[in-house]
Amino acid sequence: MAGRQDRPKAATLPSRSCSSVPGTGRLQRRMALCRMEDCTFDSFELLYSGAVDNFKSHKSNLNLKEELRKLRDETSVDSLRQELERERSKRIDLEQKMSDLLKTRLEDSPPQPPRKQQSPSNNRTAEKQQKEVWSSRLQKWLYERFGVYMEDFRFQPEESTVEAEEPLSAKRLTENMRRLKRGARPVTNFLRNLSALSNWHSVYTSAIAFIIYMNAAWHGWAIPMFLFLAILRLSLNYLIARGWRIQWSIVPEVSEPMEPPKEDLTVSEKFQLVLDVAQKAQNLFGKMADVLEKIKNLFMWVQPESTQKLYVCLWVTFITSCVLPYKLLGFMIGVYAGIKFFIIDFLFKSCPKLRDKYDTPYIVWNSLPTDPQLKERTNATVSRRVQPVVSRGSLANVPCGGSREEDSGRSHSTKKGAFHEIFNLPESERPLPVCENGWRCCLINRDRKMPTDYIRNGMLYVTENYLCFESSSSRSSSSKKHKVIKLVDITDIQKYKVLSVLPGSGMGISIATPSTQKPLVFGAMIHRDEAFEAIFTQYMKIVTSKPPASTEL
């Protein structure tokens, strides 16, 4: 390109003197030729450079397309979008954290008071604000450090939750009774072994235990000895749990045969099962109630003689504990407990008369009354006071010319006919005034297996010599469905509770006779106490006096 720019300049120089130089035509032709050559050379050079440029651009385009194709093959648009979304979420999280950090710093940083025109009041407010900030920081620090532990001591109101009760089931009832027996077996075995030690069931074992205990109590090792025995027992239980066969007991354990549970029970068997369990529960609850009532009456001065002995004993024990050292006091208590357990109780159990005279705790405990006994005592005292007044009033109210024979001549009738005809009794037998209309109840005869004979509804009457039950069944027109019991034949009469879901809260009366294997139960009585008092009073009259001559049924 530099040569191309210099050549026109060289051509223009001789043009100025062409007209003056001779033979200029030839020179002009040469110059024209030179110009043509220059033009062709320039055009050729331009074409060549354009072609080269086009070739380079085409090659670069091909390279770019190849690189784009490679990039498309190596990377996918979905992965790029996912990475872009991740980066965006990270950026948003970082911005949120930065904003939160700036806010906390602005809240924690104390406000800067204005520097101009500061007054004492502004200084005081600034100091107060600074103190508040420091106190808030301290509270925040304490909460972060100990807040987790303080939350455990936060008082919360108790939520009253009502446990769902299971429905009554014969299978569940028998299973619970067996579980109770299995659970109470270790306790009963332990108490039986203690009783065997005290009773000298095995002379050698009781003698060795007595010598070891007295030696430990003499040297003040009674408590360590009991702790060592507890550790020894736990060790033996561990070996037994691991499969060792170890059995140590003074009294041999009696294994009761386990009856396989019946899956299909009849209605009468289920009812009998419920009655048996209810009777056992009743007796157990009665014993527990007797113990609790005796303890309550002992501390409430119901029987002053017994409570006075306890009062004096407590005072003597208190004064002794204040005067004597605890080591001597523990020695005395340990020695007395050993002698009482191994010697005195053995003598008292072997000689009942000696126990009734000199065993003070036994005498006091048996003399303590229960609440039913107290009620009977009060009723007896009230009846003794009222009886003379009633007897005098009855003599005054007897009409002249009237006799008891005329009253006895009136026959009492029930819904199904005359009373003496229904029960095949003499005409003189009629219900007592307290039960002229009878007591509605249900008779449960546990000797019968059929449901129709097992339980029957009806009315209960008591006469001077008999206890009569009138069945209310439509098929009981014959006297076989009715029940007549001589008061003289009754061997036992008790209050009984069948089931609380029955009328009268399941209250009833249990009556045992020689002709029945299991006592008869008159259950579902609304006026159970009134009926029991009337039957028991008439029964006692018959037993204490000579039984009147009457025909046997």
Beta strands, then each sheet from edge to edge (+ up, - down):
strand 1: 413-414
strand 2: 417-418
strand 3: 439-444
strand 4: 455-462
strand 5: 466-471
strand 6: 483-486
strand 7: 492-497
strand 8: 507-512
strand 9: 520-523
sheet 1: 1+ 2-
sheet 2: 6+ 5- 4+ 3- 9+ 8- 7+
end
